[in-house]
């Protein structure tokens, strides 16, 4: 029986704790949070212990989720790996690429699983739709959401756009030729709405739009390739496919929308993490992949900063 813990049980960390408590072969031992009141609330809900320090929790567990504020990810993950504990770190992975590379080396030295919480890789539209993406030439990504008080310590690029950056990097296996971007702070002192344009070395063009000041939630990726179109709706759990088909000496369009419905991506993510620990497998979203996405996110932020001198 694997013993699990959660470090940071705010909005997202609480859900991590709930998933561990429901997984066979895993015992949720306890939680830690800077707020004792919040830690007690989640611990009482799930019938587990509250730990007064991270060190105390790490002595009792085999694996943890780290769902603390982004600026603390490096410090907490470093402490966790040093203690010989496997860890799933929420995105964004770390503040800098250098910090990420330090954690990668440490995880290898300690022979511990280091997974990063790019949740959308476990969305059902990826498992059902990725195989339809053969030769993308143009990709349009839109990810918008209403404003919340969460994650205001980071820009919308690191908060929302990084999900799509990670997915695109998993689909387009090429270096990057050019990046351009614009962004504006609206409700915080960080960038709240941004648009980025990336041209890859193989001439694939990708447009990214991310906003956390919308009145609605919209998460969709449109992939255009020779003679076909694939649409991935992460919010609705739908995959659109339209292809050119030949009928005699004429062409027509065939396809439609396949609804899969909501999926518990977080449960799948945590189950996959546990499986990696048990079987010694590489994570679906390993630290190397997360570092590549982090690097691109920071290059986008730098482009915006160079234009506006506002972050």
Protein Blocks (a to p, Z undefined) as FASTA:
>chain_A
ZZdddehjafklmmmmmmmmmpghiacfbdcdfblklmmmmmmmnopacdfbfklmmmmp
fbdcdfbdfklmmmmmmmmmmnopacdddddfblbfklmmmmmmmmmmnopacddfdfkl
mgfklmmmmmmmmbccbdcddddddddfehklbcfklmmmmmmmmmmmmmmgcddfbdcd
ddddfkbmbdfbdcdddddfkopacdddddfkbfbdcdddddddehiacdddfknopacd
dddddehjaccdedddddebjadfklmmmmmmmmmmmnopacfbdfklmmmmmmmmmmmm
mmmmmmnopZZ
